[in-house]
Amino acid sequence: MRWHHVADNWPAFYEAIIDRWPGVDESDLDEIDGDQRQFLRLIADVGAMETDEAREEIREWLAGEIPADVVMDESHDDRSIRNSAKYVGEGEDEYADDARFGDDDEESDDND
């Protein structure tokens, strides 16, 4: 992932940041508000390391998985729907009702 993913969804990354760097406090993250330079300084301070070491740790962390809170965000759903247009035949609307494919209006008979 890239830093803009983190900055755009800053609060969703709190848990992942605190898991990786337990010395970080949520109030610190609130103050930083996604600013990369401030985050770098915070990680260097919390880890008692040089800036270059902190930068490398952050780089490794960014190479990891995007937290589920970010992936499941509604804006990502909308983007996925828009991107699905390339799989929809010409003249069809990707937002159209897909009732012809099955169970949109049917009730389940399995009593779940």
C-alpha positions as a Markdown table, in Angstrom:
| # | Residue | x | y | z |
|---|---|---|---|---|
| 1 | Met | 0.0 | 0.0 | 0.0 |
| 2 | Arg | 1.1 | 3.6 | -0.4 |
| 3 | Trp | 1.1 | 6.4 | 2.1 |
| 4 | His | -2.0 | 8.1 | 0.5 |
| 5 | His | -4.0 | 5.0 | 1.4 |
| 6 | Val | -3.0 | 5.5 | 5.0 |
| 7 | Ala | -3.6 | 9.3 | 5.0 |
| 8 | Asp | -6.9 | 9.0 | 3.3 |
| 9 | Asn | -8.2 | 6.4 | 5.8 |
| 10 | Trp | -6.1 | 7.5 | 8.8 |
| 11 | Pro | -8.4 | 6.4 | 11.7 |
| 12 | Ala | -8.9 | 3.0 | 10.2 |
| 13 | Phe | -5.2 | 2.4 | 10.5 |
| 14 | Tyr | -5.0 | 3.1 | 14.3 |
| 15 | Glu | -5.3 | -0.5 | 15.4 |
| 16 | Ala | -2.7 | -1.7 | 12.8 |
| 17 | Ile | -0.3 | 1.0 | 13.9 |
| 18 | Ile | -0.8 | 0.3 | 17.6 |
| 19 | Asp | -0.4 | -3.4 | 17.0 |
| 20 | Arg | 2.9 | -2.8 | 15.2 |
| 21 | Trp | 4.2 | -0.1 | 17.6 |
| 22 | Pro | 2.6 | -0.7 | 21.0 |
| 23 | Gly | 4.2 | 2.5 | 22.4 |
| 24 | Val | 2.0 | 4.7 | 20.2 |
| 25 | Asp | -1.1 | 6.2 | 21.8 |
| 26 | Glu | -4.3 | 7.1 | 20.0 |
| 27 | Ser | -4.0 | 10.7 | 21.1 |
| 28 | Asp | -0.7 | 10.9 | 19.3 |
| 29 | Leu | -2.3 | 9.5 | 16.1 |
| 30 | Asp | -5.2 | 12.0 | 16.4 |
| 31 | Glu | -2.6 | 14.9 | 16.5 |
| 32 | Ile | -0.7 | 13.5 | 13.5 |
| 33 | Asp | -3.9 | 13.2 | 11.4 |
| 34 | Gly | -2.1 | 11.3 | 8.6 |
| 35 | Asp | 0.9 | 13.5 | 8.2 |
| 36 | Gln | 3.8 | 11.3 | 7.1 |
| 37 | Arg | 6.6 | 13.4 | 8.5 |
| 38 | Gln | 5.0 | 13.6 | 11.9 |
| 39 | Phe | 4.3 | 9.9 | 11.9 |
| 40 | Leu | 8.0 | 9.2 | 11.0 |
| 41 | Arg | 9.1 | 11.4 | 14.0 |
| 42 | Leu | 6.6 | 9.6 | 16.3 |
| 43 | Ile | 7.8 | 6.1 | 15.3 |
| 44 | Ala | 11.5 | 7.2 | 15.7 |
| 45 | Asp | 10.7 | 8.6 | 19.2 |
| 46 | Val | 8.6 | 5.7 | 20.3 |
| 47 | Gly | 11.1 | 3.1 | 19.1 |
| 48 | Ala | 14.1 | 5.1 | 20.3 |
| 49 | Met | 15.7 | 4.8 | 16.8 |
| 50 | Glu | 17.3 | 6.9 | 14.1 |
| 51 | Thr | 15.0 | 8.4 | 11.5 |
| 52 | Asp | 16.4 | 6.1 | 8.8 |
| 53 | Glu | 15.6 | 3.0 | 10.9 |
| 54 | Ala | 12.1 | 4.3 | 11.5 |
| 55 | Arg | 11.6 | 5.0 | 7.8 |
| 56 | Glu | 12.6 | 1.4 | 7.0 |
| 57 | Glu | 10.2 | 0.0 | 9.6 |
| 58 | Ile | 7.4 | 2.1 | 8.1 |
| 59 | Arg | 8.3 | 1.0 | 4.6 |
| 60 | Glu | 8.1 | -2.7 | 5.8 |
| 61 | Trp | 4.8 | -2.0 | 7.4 |
| 62 | Leu | 3.4 | -0.4 | 4.3 |
| 63 | Ala | 4.4 | -3.5 | 2.3 |
| 64 | Gly | 1.9 | -5.5 | 4.4 |
| 65 | Glu | -1.8 | -6.0 | 4.2 |
| 66 | Ile | -4.4 | -3.2 | 4.2 |
| 67 | Pro | -6.6 | -3.5 | 7.3 |
| 68 | Ala | -10.1 | -4.9 | 6.7 |
| 69 | Asp | -11.7 | -1.6 | 8.0 |
| 70 | Val | -10.1 | 0.2 | 5.1 |
| 71 | Val | -10.9 | -2.5 | 2.5 |
| 72 | Met | -14.6 | -2.7 | 3.6 |
| 73 | Asp | -15.1 | 1.0 | 3.4 |
| 74 | Glu | -18.2 | 2.1 | 1.3 |
| 75 | Ser | -16.0 | 4.2 | -1.0 |
| 76 | His | -14.1 | 1.1 | -2.0 |
| 77 | Asp | -17.4 | -0.7 | -2.7 |
| 78 | Asp | -18.4 | 2.1 | -5.0 |
| 79 | Arg | -15.1 | 2.1 | -6.7 |
| 80 | Ser | -15.4 | -1.7 | -7.2 |
| 81 | Ile | -18.8 | -1.3 | -8.8 |
| 82 | Arg | -17.5 | 1.4 | -11.2 |
| 83 | Asn | -14.5 | -0.8 | -12.1 |
| 84 | Ser | -16.9 | -3.7 | -12.8 |
| 85 | Ala | -18.1 | -1.8 | -15.8 |
| 86 | Lys | -15.3 | -3.4 | -17.9 |
| 87 | Tyr | -17.0 | -6.8 | -17.3 |
| 88 | Val | -20.5 | -5.6 | -18.3 |
| 89 | Gly | -21.5 | -6.0 | -21.9 |
| 90 | Glu | -21.8 | -3.0 | -24.2 |
| 91 | Gly | -25.1 | -1.2 | -23.7 |
| 92 | Glu | -25.7 | -2.7 | -20.3 |
| 93 | Asp | -25.7 | -0.6 | -17.1 |
| 94 | Glu | -23.4 | -1.9 | -14.3 |
| 95 | Tyr | -25.8 | -0.4 | -11.8 |
| 96 | Ala | -28.9 | -2.1 | -13.3 |
| 97 | Asp | -31.0 | -4.6 | -11.3 |
| 98 | Asp | -29.7 | -8.1 | -11.7 |
| 99 | Ala | -33.0 | -9.9 | -10.8 |
| 100 | Arg | -32.7 | -12.0 | -13.9 |
| 101 | Phe | -29.8 | -13.8 | -12.3 |
| 102 | Gly | -31.7 | -15.3 | -9.5 |
| 103 | Asp | -32.7 | -14.5 | -6.0 |
| 104 | Asp | -33.2 | -10.8 | -5.7 |
| 105 | Asp | -36.9 | -11.0 | -4.7 |
| 106 | Glu | -37.2 | -14.6 | -3.6 |
| 107 | Glu | -37.6 | -15.6 | 0.0 |
| 108 | Ser | -35.4 | -18.4 | 1.4 |
| 109 | Asp | -37.2 | -21.7 | 2.1 |
| 110 | Asp | -34.4 | -23.1 | 4.4 |
| 111 | Asn | -35.7 | -21.3 | 7.6 |
| 112 | Asp | -32.3 | -19.8 | 8.5 |
